[in-house]
């Protein structure tokens, strides 16, 4: 029996997510179970989710998923690599035989070529050379990849392709049995209104209606949660609490932040004591 897994944040669940689930059922059969591994109350950008995890899980189930399991916060708040690796391992351990993920290119051959290039043992030295010019790590990696695979490196400019590559790396590095399959992302682009979850969150912050961009059931959940004062949640709602908590923390804790590099902890200490808003930090 095939069991399909999806890694998602559903922040919030929208028409594109509903289409993805419908497309999986079209390919795999109506009886194929779909399991979603979803971030909890905090998502990969380090922000609070727009609606609590139970409501978002309800959105997914009413949108066609059969089961939603939570990706614990230490992983959902981590790098794209750790986010993808732990989510895929959870899905395999939950019994999933196939992993479906969206990508802008929709081409497994391209994605596998990117994985191979990223695993080149000489890539790190090429990246270090690019970093000497003062560019960011992402820019340096892109430049180094362009030297080895040419225009194929441009596919790493888009968010879903980046995560797709991380899913594949996790599967191959951990020698997992789960079978990867990609679905080309369709519909409005990220720069068009309603084209992404980020854009829908922006519409919610401006008080705009979102009913044209989410399934009817999702709109009903939003209305219920709003009427009961449980959402939507924005980072400015947490601003005072977050700034206060960080200002009370011992400075040494900042130096112990996972993946701390180049004095990040010291910069955070200064920012939290000097700035008065989260945007300033």
C-alpha positions, 0 to 999 in steps of 0.5 A: 500500500502506498502512503504519501507524505507532504512536508508543509507549514500551512500558514495558512492552507490555501488553494495551491495546497488543496490543488496539490493534495488533489493532484496527489490523489489523481496520480496515486488513487483516491484511496491513497492515504496522505500524511502531512508533517506540519510545523507547530505554533512557530514556523521556519522563519522564526515567527508565530504561525498566523493561526494555532497548530490545531486549527491549521491541522483542521484546515489540512484535514478538511482540505483532503489530508488524512493525518497531520503530524507535528514537526517539533519546534527545534526542527521547524525553526532550524535551517532549511537542511535540518527542517527538511531532514527531520520532516522527511525522517518523521514521514518515513517513520510514520510509514510513508512510502512516497514524498510529494513536494512542490517545486518551481521547476517540476523536474526531478532530473534538474533537482537531482543535478542540483543535489549532485553539484551541491555534494561536490567535495570541491564546492566548499573551497569555491564558496570560500573563494567567493566569500572573500569578495564580501558577498553573502553565503547564498550569493557565494554558493550561487556563484560557485555553482554557476561555475560548475553547472552554469545556468542550472544554478539559477534554479536555486533562486526560488524557495520551493526548489531550494526546499526540494533539493534539501528533501532529496539530500536528506533522502540520499544522505540518510539512505531513506526508502521513501520515494521522492516525487515533485509537483510543479507549482502552478497558479499565481506567482509569489509576486501576485496577490494571493499567490503564496501563504506569505501574501495571504498573511499580508492580506490578513494584516491589512484586513483584506478578504481572503475567501478567493484564495483559500478553500471555503472550509479554511475561510470558515475556520479563520472566521471562527478563530477571529470571532473567538479572539484566537487569531490571526496572530502577527509578530507585532502582537508578541513584540513586547513579550519577546523584547522583554524576554531577550533583555532579561537573558544572560549574555552567554546564552546568545553565544550558545545559539545553534549555528552561531557564526561571525559574532551573531550572538554579540550582534543580537545582544546589541540589537535587543538592548538598543532597538525598541521594535522587532523590525529594528532588531 
